[in-house]
Amino acid sequence: MAFSSCLLQFHPFTLPHTLSLPPLSLSSKSLKPVYTIPHRELLTSISASTSPSPSLTHKLPSDFSTEQLLQALSQQNDETSAVNLFRWASKQPNFKPTLPVYQEIIRKLGHLGSFDSMKQILKDMRVSNCRPDEGTFLIFIESYAKRDLYDDAIGVLDMMEQEFGLKPGRYTYNFLLNVLVDGNKLKLVASVHSMMFARGVEPDVLTFNIVIKALCNSHQIRHAILMIEDMSNYGLAPDEITYTTIMQGYIEEGNLETAIRIREEMIAAQCPLSKVTVNVLIHGYCKEGRIEEALKYAEEMWVEGFRPDQFTFNTLVHGLCKSGHVEHALELLDLMLREGFDPDVVTYNTLISGLCKSGQDDEAMEVLNQMISRDCSPDTVTYNTMLSNLCKEKQIEKAAEFSRIITKKGILLDVSTLNSLIEGLCLTKNHKFAIELFHELKNQGCQPDEFTYNMLVDSLCLRGKLDEALRLFKEMETCGFTPNVILYNTLIAGFCKKKRIEEAGEIFDQMELQGVSRNKVTYNSLIDGLCMSKRMNEAAELMDQMITEGLQPDKFTYDSMLSHFCRSGDMKKAADIVQTMASNGCELDHLTYGTLIQGFCKARKIKPATRLLRTMQLNGMALTPQICNPLIEALFKEDPNEAMGLFREMEENGHPPDAEISQERRFSSLQRGCHPILQLVEDLYKNVKKAFLNKRSKFTMLVEVLVDTSVFDYSLKSEEDIENKLRLCESTSFFILYFTKIPKIYTHLATINGVLSKFNKCMVFEL
C-alpha cells in the first residue's frame, strides 16, 4: 500500500471534542425459555381460575385502570399467570377489557406458541364487541413466523378477511413480506407479492424495498433493477434504502464498480446519502481489499458531514487486518479511544485475530489485556482465536494450560479449538495430557465431536492402552455418536497388535450388528493378527469370508500369510501364496521378494533365494540392502567367494549391503581359512580404513590373520598409509608384528620411525 506517510496522518479522522455520542449498548436481550404447554391444558387452567395468586395482584388495586393492568400483564414472565390475571380482571365489576389488553394477552400466548388459545381470545373479543384491528393480526403473523410456520402466517390474511371482515391493508402485506424475507422464504415472498396486487392493494416504496431486498438476497440483481424501473408506474421514486440495498447486492456479488455507479445515480437523483449508505460502500472497498480507497472515501465523506460510527471503525479495522496492515489497525484503535469511541468485542476480536495471523502473539496478548481492563468482556471467539493461534504456533502445552484457565471462567471452547488442542498434544506424543485435558474440558461443558473421539482412541491404541480406548469408544456411543469404519479398524488393529485376537474378533462382529460395512483394512488387520498368533486356519477362513463379501484380497492380505509361512519355514505354502498372488493380479514388490528370500535363507535353501534375486534383476528391480543382507550372510556360511561377488556387485550398483554385517561375515571367513585370502584381505583393509577407522579391533583381527597366514605382499606407499595402520592397531606390538613381516622393510624404516616419533612411541627400529 503506497501510503505517503503514516496511515492516520494521510487519512485523519479528527473528531470534534464537543461531539456527544450516546453510549453504545451491545448487550443482547436474554432469550426467555418457551415452555410448551398443550392449549387444552391452558384453557382448563384459565377456566378453572377465578383469581390469580396474591403475588399477581398485591400491587393492583380493585379500582385499577387499563394502564395499570397492562403494566401488570407486561411484568408477568409466566404466560399462564398472565392469562389468569386477565381472567380475574375481566370479572371485576367496573372493568371491561380493551383492545390493548386483549392484544397483550394474545402476544403472551404467541410467545408460548398456544395458537388455539390465541384464536379463543379472538372469539372472546367478538363476544365482548371488541373489534380486532390489523395490529392484532400482525401478532399472529409474527408468532407463526417465530415458529417457522410461514404457511400459517400467510393464512392469517384469509382469517382477517373471511372471519372478521377486515381486509388486509398495505401495512399488513409489508409486514408479512418483511417477515418472509427475514426467514429467507423467497418463493413465498413472490406468492404474497402477487396476492397483494391481485387483491388490489397498492404498493408503496417500502413494499418495493422489501421485494428488492429479497431479490438481492437471492442474487437476482437484474430483477431488482427492473423493480426500481417499475416504481415509476405507481408514481413512486426510489429512496436511500432502495439505492443502498441495490449497492449492497452488487457488493455481495463482488461488483463494487457497479455499486459505485449506483451511488452516482443516487446523487444525480438528489437522494441524500445516509450513514448506512456510506458504511455499505466503505465495507465494499474493504471487502475488495481496497483499503486505501476506503479510507480516502471516508475522509471525503467526513468533509461532507459524515461522522464514523462503531460499524465504520470496525469495518476499517477489519479491512486493515485483512490486508495485512495490523499496525495501522492498532493506530486506528488508539484514535477511537482518543476520540471517545469505546471499542466493542468485535473490534478487539478483529485485532487479536489479525495480530495472531501476523505472528505477533505478544501484541495480541496486550490487546486482550487492554480489552479486559476496559471492561469489555472477551467472548468465546476471543479465547478460541488465541488458543487456535497457540496451536498453530505449536505451543501446545501453553495452549492447553490456557484452555484450563478460561474454561474455569465459564468460557466454552468450540469443538474445532478443542480438536486442535487434542491433535497437537497427540502429534507431540503428549497422549496422557491429551486424555486428561479431554475429560477436564468435557466436564466443563466443552462438547467433543466424532473427530475428537477418533483422535483419542487412535492415540490410546498407539500407546497400547486398549482397555481405556474401548471405554472411550463406548462413551462415544453413549453420547449418540455412531463410530465409523475407521474407528473400528483402529481398535481391531490395536488389539491384534497386542495379540488380543478374541477381543478384536468381538469388535469385528459388532460392526455387522451396528450396520457398519467392513472394508479390506478391517479384514487385513484381523487376518494379520491371526497370522501373528499362528492361527492360520482361522486366517484362511477369514480370507474366504472376505471374498464372499465381495472384497478381493490384496497384497497386504497375502503378505500377512506369506510372512507367517516364511517365519515358520514352510516354504511350500509360501510359494503357493505367491502363486495365488500372481494369478490374482497382485504385483510382487520388494517386500514380497524380500520376505521370500529371507524365508529361503532361514530354511538354508540358498539356491532358490539366489534365483529369486536374479529374477528381481531381470524384472528391473533394484537390489536393496534389506533384500540382499540375509542372502549375503547365508552365502558367507556356504560360499564366501559368491558372497564377496554379490557384495561387490551391490557396491558397484550404488547399494552396498549393511557394512557392519558384511565386515563381521568377512572376518569370520578369514578366521575359518576361506580363500582367496589376498582378495579378502585387500577388500577388508580397504573397508576397515573407510568405514571402521575407530574400531581398532577389526584391524587387530586383520593383523592376526596376516601373521597366521604369512601373507605379506603389501608394500607401504606413503607415510599417511603407515599412520592409518598405526591408528587402527590396538597395540604397538601388533603394529610391529605386522611391519616386521613385510619384505624389504628396511626400505621403510625411516618413514616408520618418523611416524612412531609423531605418535610419541618410544621404540625405534634399527637393522
N, C-alpha and C positions, 0 to 999 in steps of 0.2 A: 504494500500500500504506500503510495507516494504522498505521505504527509509532509507538508512544508516544515512543520515543527511539531511540537507536542500536540497530540490529538485535540486536547481540550483548549489549547491556545488557537488551534486552527478553526475549531468549531465550538466557540464558547457558548455555554448555556448560563448566562448570568441572570439569575432571577432577582427581582427587586426584593429588598429586605422587608418591605412593608406587606408583602404578599401573605395573606392569611388563608391557610388551607385547613379544612376540617380534617380531623384525624381519620385515616383510612382503616376501616374495620374489616378484617378478612376472616373473622371467625364465622364459620358456617353454623347454621342452625342445627341443633341436635335433632336427629330423626326420632320421632316418637314411635315406639313399637306399636304395631297394629295387631290387636288381638282378634282373632277370628271367632265370632260368636254366631251361631245359626240365628237367622232372623226370627224364627218361631220362638226360640228361647227368649230373644229380646222382647218380642211383643208380649209374651207371657209375663215377663218381668215388668213391663210398662203397665199392663192392665191390672196386675196384682198390687201395684204400689200406689197407695193413695197419698203418701207423703214421703219425702226423702229423709235421709238421716239428718239428725240435728246439725251435723258438721256442714251440710249444704245450705242451711237457711239461718244459721246463727247471726249472719250479717245482713240478712234480707228481712226488712220489716214487713208486717202484714199489709201495710198500705204501700207496698213497693211500686215503683214506676217501671215503665217498659225499659228505660235505660239501665236501671239498677238490675233488672232481670237479665238483660243482655250481658251486662258486665259479669254477673254471677255465672251465667252459662259459659262465657268465654274462658272463665278460670277453671272450668272442670276439665281435668285431664282424662277422666274416665267417661266414655261416651254414654254408658248405661246410666251413670249418675246424672248426667246432663238431661237425659230423657225423663228420668224420674222427677227431676226438679221442674222440668217443663210441665209434666202432668200435674204436679202438685200446684204449680202456679195457676194452671188453667182452671182449677177447681175453686180458686178463691173468688168470693162473690163480686168484687168490684174490678175484676181483671178480664180482659178479652185479648187473646193473642193477636199480635200484629204481624205483618209480612216480615219485618226484620227478625222477629223471634222465630217464626217458622223456618226462615232461611238458615238461621244459626243452628237449629236442630237438624235440618237436612244436611248441613255441612258436617256436623258431628257424625252423623250416620254415614256420610260419604267417606270420611276418614276410616270408618270401621269396615266399609265395604258391604253394609247391610242395605242393598238396593231395594229389596221388597219393603223394608221398613220405611225407606225414603218415600216410596210410592204410597204407602199407607198415610204418611204425613200429608201428602198431596190431597188424598181423599178427605182427610180431616179439614184441610183448608177449604175444600169445596163445601163441606157441611157447615163450616163457620162463616161462609160467604167471604172468605179472604182470598182474593184472586191472585194467583202467582203471576209474576212478570218474567221478562226474559232473563233477568239475573238469577231467578230461581232455577231455571233450566240450565244455565251455564254451570251451576254447581254440579248438576247431574253429569254434564259433558266432562267436566274436569275430573270428577270422581271415577267415571268409567275409564278415562284415559290413563289415570294413575294405575289402574289395574290391567292396562293393555287390552281393554275391551272396546276397541275402536269401532267395531260394527254397532255395538250398543250405543256408543256416543253419537254416531250418526243417526241412529234410531230415535234419539231424543227429538229431532226435528219433527218427525211424524207424530210423536206423542204430544208435542206442543200444539200442533195444528188440529189433529183429529180428536184428541181427548179434551183439550182445554180451549180450542178455538183461537189459539194465539199463533198468528203467522210469524215464523222466524224472520227477523229483520237482518239488515246488513251487519249489524254488530254481532249477532249470534253466529252468522256464517263466518265472519272474520275470526271470531274466537275459535270456532271449530276448525277452520283451516289452519290456524296457527298451532293448535294442539296436534293436528295430524302431521304438520311439518316437523315439529319438535320430536314427534315419535317416529320420524323417518318413514311415514306411510304415504309414499309419494303417489301411488296409484289411487289411493282413497282421496288424496288431495284433488286429483283430476276429476274424480267422480263427483265430489261435493261441489267443486267449482262449476262443473256442467249443470248440476242440480240447481245451483244458485241462479244461473242465467235462465234455465228452463222455467223457474218459478217466478221470473220477473223481478228479481232483486238486483237493483243497480249496484255495481261495484264502486268502490272509492279507491283513493291512492293506496290506502292500507291493504285493500284486497289484492291489488296488483303487486305490492311489495311482498306480501306473503307468498304469492304464487311464484314470483321471480326468485325468491329465496329457495323455494322448493326446487325449481328448475336448476339453479346454480348448484345446489347440494347434490343433484343427480347428474352433474356435469353436462347439462343441456343449455350451454350459454347462448347458442344461436336462438333457441326458442325463447329464452329470457329477453333477448334483444327485441324479438318480434312482439313480445308483450308490451315493451316500452312503446313501440310504434303504435300498438293498438290502443294505448291510453288516450290518444288524441280523439279517437272515435267517441269517447264518453266525455269529452271536454276536460280531460284531466292532463296534468303535466307531472313528469317525474320530479320527486323531491330529493333531498340529500340522502335519504335512506335508500331510495331506488338506485341512484348512481353508486353509492358506496357498496351496496350489495353486489352490483354487477362487477365493480372493481375487485371486490373480494373473490368473486367467482373466477375471474381471469387470473388473479394471483395464485389461487389454489391450483389452477391448471398450468402454472408455470409461464404465464404470458403477461409479464409485467409491462411490456411496452404498450399493449392494448389497454391495460388498466390506466396507464398514464394518459393515453389518448382520451379515455372516458372522462378523466379528470378535466382535461381541456374542454371537452364538450360541456361538462358541468359548469365550468367557469363561464363559457360562452353563453350558456342559458341563464346566467346570472343567479345560479343556485349557490348559496354560500357553502363553503367547506366547513363541515363540523369537525370537532375534535376526533370523533370516531373515524372520519374520512382520512384525516392526516395520519392517525395511528395505523390505519389499514395500509396506507402507502409506505410508511416507514417500515412496517412489517414486511411488505413486498420487497423492498430494497434489501433488507436483511436476509430474507429468505433466499434471494438470488446471490447472496454473498457480496453485494454491492454496498458495503458498509459505509464507505466514504460518501457515496451519493445519499445514503440515508441521513447521515449527519449534516450534509450540506442542505438537504431539503428541510430538515428540522430547523436549521438556522434561518433559512428563508422564511419559513412559516412563523418563526419567532418574531421576525421583523414585522410580520403582518398581524401580530397579536396572539399567535398560538402559544399556549403555555403547556409544557410537557406534564403529563401525569404519571402515575405509577406504571401504567401499561407502557407508556412511551419509554421510560427508563429501562424497564425490564426487557423490552424488545431490543433496545440498543445494546444493553449488556449481553443479551443472548447472541446478538449478531456479532459483536466484537469477539466473544469467546469462540463462537463457531468459526470465525475467520482466523483464529489463532492469535488475536491481539488481546491477550488476557491482561497484560499490563495496563493497557488503555481502559479496559473494563474496570480495573481496580481504581483508576483515576476518576472514572465516571461515578463509582460508588462514593468516593470521597466528596465529589461535587454534590451528590444527592444529600449527603449528611450535612455539608456546609449550608446548603440552601433550605434545610428544614424538611426534606423528604425522608420518611422513615422506610428504609428498605424492608421488604417483606421476605417471607420464606422462599418465594420464587426467585427473588434477586440473589439471595445468598446461595441457594442451591445451584443456580446457574454458574455463579462464580466458582464455587467449590468444584463443580464438575469440570469447568474449563481449566482450573489450576491442576486438578488431578490428571487430566488428559495431557497437559503440557509437562508433566513430571515435576511440578512444583508442590511437593507434598507438604513441606513446612509452611508455605504460604497458605495452602488450603486449610491447614490446622489453625493458622492465625485468624482466617476469616470465620471459621467455625467458632472460635473463642469470642471474636467480636460479636458474632450473631447471638451467642448466649448472653454476653454482657449487656446487650441492648434489649434483653427480654423478648427476643424473637426465638421462639422455641423451635429447635431443629425437629424435623419430622422424619418419617421412615425413609423418604427419598434422600435426605441429607446423609443419614448414617449409612444407608446402603451404598451411596456413592463413595463414601470414604472407605468402606470395607472392600468394595469391588476394586478400588484402586490399589489398596494394600495387597490384595490377592494377585492383581495384575503385576505388581512390582515384586512378587514372590516373597513378600514379608508376611508369610502365612501365620506364623506364631503370634506376631504382633496383631494381626487382624483377628485371630481367634480370641486373644485376650480382650481386644477392643469390643468384640461382639458380646462377650460376657458382661462387660460393664454396661453397655447400652441396653441389653435385654433386661437387666435388673432395674433399669429406669422405666420399663414398660414399653420400650420401642421394639416392635416386631420386625425381624428381618424378613425380606421377601425370599421366596424359595430359590430364586436364581443366585442371590448372595449366599444363602446357606450352602447351595451346591458348590459354589466357587470355593468356599472355605473348606468343605469336606474334600473336594477334588484336590485342592492344593496340599492339604495335610496328607492325603493318600499318596500323592506323587512324591512328596518329600519323605515318605515312609514313616510319617508320624501317625501310624494307624491307631495306636491306642488313644492318642489325643483326639483323633477324628471321632472315634466312638464316644468318648466322654463328652465332647462338645455337642455331638448329635443329641444325646439323651438330655443334656442340660438345656439346650435351646428348645428342644421339643417340649420339655416340661414348662418352659417359659411361654409357650404358645406359638412358636415358630413351626409351622406345619411342613413336613417334608413331602416330596412327591416320589414318583416311581424311580426317577433318576437317582435321587438321594439313596434310596434303599439299594438300588443296583450297585452303586459305588461301594457302599459299606459292606454288602455281602461279598463282593469281589475282593475287597481288602481283607476281610476276615478269612476267606478261603485261601488267599495267598499266604497268610500267616499261619495257616493250619488250625485256626480257631473255628472248627467246623460246627461244634455244638452251639456256639454263640451266633454263628452265621445262620444256622437253622432256626434259632429263636427269633432272630430279626426277620427272617423270611416269613415266619408265621405271624409275627406282629404286623407285617406289611399286609397280609391277607386280612387280618382283623380290622385294619384301618380302611378296608374297602378297595385296596389296590389289587389288580389282577396281575400276578407275576407273568412276565413274558418268557419266551423260549430261551432268551439269552441268560436270564437269571437262573432258570432251571439247569441249563448247560453248565453254568459256573459252579453250581452246587454239586452236580454229578461229577464234574472233573475234579473238584476239590476232594470229595470223598474217595474217588478212585485213586487219586494220588497217594492217599493215606491207606490204601488197600482196605477201605471200609466198604466193601462191594455190596453187602446186603443193604446198607442204608442208601447207597447210590441207586440200587435197584428199586427201592421203595419210592424214591423221588421220581425215577423213570416211570413207574406205574402211575404215580399221582398225576403226571402230565396228561395221561389219557383220560383220567377221571375228571380233570378240570377243563378238558377240551382244548388243551394246548398241543398243537401239532409238533411232533418230534422231527428234527431235521438230521442231516448227516453228522453234524457236530455232536448231537446228542448220542447217536449210535456209536460214533467213533470213540467218544470219551469212555463209554461203558465197555466197549469191546477192548480198548486198550487196557482198561483196569482189570478185566477178566484175564487178559493175556499176562499181565504183570503178576497176577495171582496164580498163574499156571492152571487156569480153569478153561482149557482150550475147547472142550466140548461145548460149554455154555457160550463161549465166544463165537463158535461156528454156528450154533443155533440162532444167536442174536443176529449174525450176519444174514442168515436165511430170512429171519423176520424182517430185517431191513429191506431186503429185496422184495418181499411180499408186500410191503407198504409202499412200493414204488420208488424206493430210494436205491440208486445204484451205488455199490461200494466204490470208494475212490482210493487214491494212492495212500491216504492216511490209514484207511481201514486195512489195506493189505500190508502196509509197513508194520503195523502193530503185530499182526500174525507172523510176519516174516521175522521180526526181531526176536520174538519168543522162540521160534524153531531154531534160529541161528544160535541163540544163547544156550539152548538145550542140546545143541549138536545134532539135531535131526535135520540133516541137510537134504534128505529126500523130500520131506514135506516142504522145506523151504523152497526147493526147486519147483515143486508143484504150485506153490503160491505165486512164484514169479511167472510161471507159465500161464496161470489164470489171469494175472495182471495183464500180460501181453495180449492174451486173447480178448480181454475186455477193453482194450484200447488205452490202458494206463501206461504212460510213458515211464520207462525206467530211468531214474536220475542218479546223481552222485550218491544220494543217501541209500538208495536201493542197492546199487553196486557195492558201496562201502560195507553195508550190513552183510551182504553175501560173502564178500572177500574175507571179512573178519570171521564170519562163521566157518568158512572152509579152513582158514588158518588155525582157528581154535580146534577144529577137528583133525588137524595135521594133514589136510588134503591140499598140498601146496600147488600141485599141477592145475586143478580146477580153478584155484584162486588166480594163478598166473594167467590162465586162459581168459578169465573174466576181465582181468586188467587189460589184456591186449584187445579184447572185444570193445572195451570202452574207448581205446585209442582209435580203433577202426571206425567207431561211431562219432569221432570228432570230439570226444570229451577229454578235458584236461585231467591229468593225474595230480591229485592234491595230496598233501602230506597226510591228511586224515585217512585217505584210502590206502596209501602206499605204506605207511608206517607198520601196520600189522604184518604185511607181506614181507617187508624188509627184515623185520625181527625174526619172522619164521624162516626166511631164507638163510640168515646168518647161522641158524642152527643146522640147516641142511646143506646148503651150498653157498659158502661165503663169496666165491667168485661171482655167482649170479646176483647175490645181494649187492656186491660192490658195483656191478654193472648197472643194476636198477638205480642205485644211489646216484651214480654219475649221470645217468640218463635224466634223472629228475633235476639235478643241478644244472645241467645244460639247458633244460626247458624252463628254467627260472622258478621251479617249485621244489626246492630242496626239502627232504623229509626232516622230521624233528631231529635237530642236531644232537641233543643230549642222548636220545635213544640210540641214534646211529653210532655215536662215539663209543658208548658202552658196548654195543654189539661188536664193533670192530676191535676194540681192545680185547674182548673175550676171545675173538677169533685168533688174535695174535698169541694170546697166552695158551690157547689149545694147539698152537703149532700149525695153523692153517696157512697155506701158500697161495699165491706167490708172496713171500714176505716183504720183498723190496717194494712192491707196488703198494702193499698195505701200509708199510711204514711211511713211505713218501706221502701218501694221502692223509695218514693220521697226523704227521708232523705239520703238514700244511693247514689242516683244520684246527689242530690244537693251537697253533700260532694265531689263527684268525679268530676263533670263537671262544677259546678257553684259556686265554693268557693268565687269568687269575686263578686257574685251577691247576696248581703245580703237580698234584698227584698224578694227573694224566701224563704229563711229560716224564715224571719219575717212572711210571709204568712203561713208557716207551723206551727209556734208557735201559731198564731191566731186560726188556725183550731183546734190544740190540746187543747187550752184553751176552745174554744167554745164547743167542743165535750166531754170535761172532760175525754180524753183518755190519761192516763199517766202510761203506764206499761213498760216504757223504763228505765232500770237500767243503771247507769253510770259505765262504765267498767274501765276507766283509766283517768288519768289527761289529756292525749292527746285528749280523746273524749270530755272532757269539754272545752278544748282550742278550738277545732274545732267549737263547738256550739257557743262559745263566738265570734269567728271571724265572724261567719255567721250572728249574730244578728245585726240589725241596731242600736239598743239602749240597754243600760244596763237594762232598765225597762222590755223589753221583755225577756231578759235573766233571770232576777229574777223571772218574772211571770212564765216562763217555769219551772224553777227548784223548785219553792215552791210548785208546784202541784205534784211533784214526790213523791210517797210513800217512807217512810224511808229516807227522805232527810238528817236527822241528821247524818246518817252513811257517808255522803259525804261532810259534812260541812267543814272539814279540807282541803280537796282537793280543794273545790270550793274557799275557802278563799285564798289558795295559788295561784290559777290561777288569781283571781282578783287582788291580790297584784302585780303579774307579769305584768299585763296589766295596772298598775297604777290606779286602781279603788279605790275610797276612801271608798266604802261601804264594811262592813264586816258582815257576817251572824252570829247570835247567836240564840240559842234556849231559 
